[in-house]
Amino acid sequence: GLRVALRNHGGAGAPGVTATLAPIDAGVTVNDAAASYGDIGAGQDAMPAEGFAIAVAADAENGDVFRLVLAVEDSLGNRWDSTIGLQVATPVLAPELLAVRESAAGDGDGIPEPGETVTLDVVVENRGLAAARGVSAAVASGDPRIVPPAGATAFGDLAPGAKAARSFEVSIDGTCPAPSFPALTVELSDSDGH
């Protein structure tokens, strides 16, 4: 759960401190809203034994901020309210095609043509605020004359802002008309389902 640290900035101790957390914005729910901090001495910090259980809407996007109010009270009846902003951090994977290279078996003119195999150099960047674990990419074509590699290619883990490059071999069937402009799709995923 979400554990929120408290600091007693006062000159006296605060006995029996408890806190409740409530959403201000739609899109976040608090399923376990209460936490106990015990006694917090003057100038001291405290963490609850267990955190608050919260859930964020499935349609929340990377960078969204949800506000919650933390109501803190001690056994003497003193109360302090604070607004907390929670930012959604998810991976955001973005592919970029760096180059299309003709394989050594091609005719050497640098142009993908029927009967040749080309290499696609692809870079994937994590533009999100959270790490992406187990990133993989699969190349697909809606044209049966363009044959991408079967299965997915692993890119590994990508920290926020990190990039990784891989190459994909794509075969162009000899019956493909020239010129032809088939679309290729790069589908990205990570082990957390992003």
N, C-alpha and C positions, 0 to 999 in steps of 0.2 A: 504494500500500500504506500500511499504518499505520506512521508514523514516530514513534518514541519517543525523546525527548531524554534524555540522561544528563548528570548533573553530578557531577564529582569533588569531594566535600566534604572529602577528605583533604588532608594537608599534603605529599604526595608524588605524583608523576605515576603514572598507570596505563598501562603499555605494552600494545599489542596487545589492546585491549578488544574482546570479542565478546559477543553476547547471543543467547539462544534464548528463544522465546516458546511457551508450552504452555497449553492450555485447562484450567481447573479445572472449569467448569460445562459441562453438556451444552447443546447448541444453538449452539455456536460451534466452528469448526474452524480450525486454522492450517495453511495450505497451503505457505507459505514461512516456516519457523520461525527462520531464522538471519539475523543482521545483524552487520556489522563496523563498529566505531567508530574503529579505529586507536588512536593514543596520545591520552590525555586528561590534560592537565596539571592540577596542583593548582588547585582553584578554577575550573576551566574546564568549559564545556558542549560536548557533541558530539551530532551527528545522524548517523545512518547514511546512506550514499549511496542505498540503496534500503530501502524499508519492508518490514514483514512483510505477507504476503498472508493475510488472514483471510476467512472466510465465516460469515454468521449464518444460522441456520435460517429458512426461509421463513415459518414461523408465529410468528416473534418479533414482539412488539408494541411500539408506541411506549412508551418508558419502561423496558422490560426492561433489566436490567443483567447482563452476563456478566463473570465473573472469569477472569483469565489470570495466569499466573506468568511473570515476566521474570527469567531466570537470567543474570546478567552475570558474566563472568570475564575476568581479564587474563592476559597471558603468564607472569606470575610465580606463577599458581595461586590468586590471591585470587578469592573468589566472593562475590557479593551477590545475594540473591533479593528481589524486590518483587512484590506483588500489584497488578494493574492492573484497574480496573473500567471496562468499556466500556458506555455506555448507548446503547440503540437509539433513534434519532431519526427519526421518520417524520411526514409530515403526517397529521392526523386531521381530516377535513372533516365539518362538521355543518351541516345546513340548518335554518333557522328560518323559519316562515311569519309574516310581520309583519301582513299584512292581505289581505283579499279585497275588492276594490273593484268596484262596478258601473261599466261603461263609460258614456260619455256617451249611447250609443244605447239604454241601458236605460230602465226606467220611473221611475228616481229613488228607489225605496224602499230601496235599499241591500241588497236581498236577491237573491242569484243565483237566477234563474228560467229556465225553458225559453225558448229563443229569444234569450237575452241573451249578451253577451260580458262576462266579468269579468277583472279584472287581479289576479294573485297577486303580491304583493310578498314576495320571498324574500331572506333574508340568509344567506350562507354564512360560517362562521367556521372558521379553522384552529386546532384545539385541540391540535395536535401540537407536537413539539419541533423539527421541521424545516420548511423552507419548502415550499409546494406551488406548483409551476410550471404554468402553463397550465391553471388550474382551469376546468372547464365543468360545466354542469348541463343535464339533459334532463328534461322533465316528461312523464310517461306516465299513461294512464288505462286501466283494464281494462274500462271501459264505452264502447262505440262512440258513445254519444250525447254524450260529453264529449270535445271535440276540443282537445287541447293543441297548442302550437306544434310544428312539425316541426323536428327536429334539436336541436342543443345550443346553449346560450347561453354565451358566454365571460365568465368572471369575472376573468380575468387571474391574476397571481401573488399568493399570499397568504403573508406571513411568519407565523411562529408568533404566535398571538393576534390576527391581523388579521382583519377582516371586510370583506365586499363585498356590495352589494345590487343586485338586478336585478328587473325586472318581467316577467311572463309573461302573455300574453293567452290565455285559455281560452274556447272557445265552447261553449255548452250548446244542443244540438239542441232544436228546438221539440217533438219527440216525447218528450222526457225527462219521466217522471212527476214530479209535484210533490206532496208533498215527495219528494226523492231525496237519498241521501247517498253518492254515488260516492267511491271512494278515488282519490286522485292520488298518484303516486310521483315523488319528485325523486331522480334518479340523478346522483351527483357523481363526477367523475373529474379526474385531472390528467395532465399529459404524461408523468409517470414511471410511470403505471399504478396509482396508488393509488385 
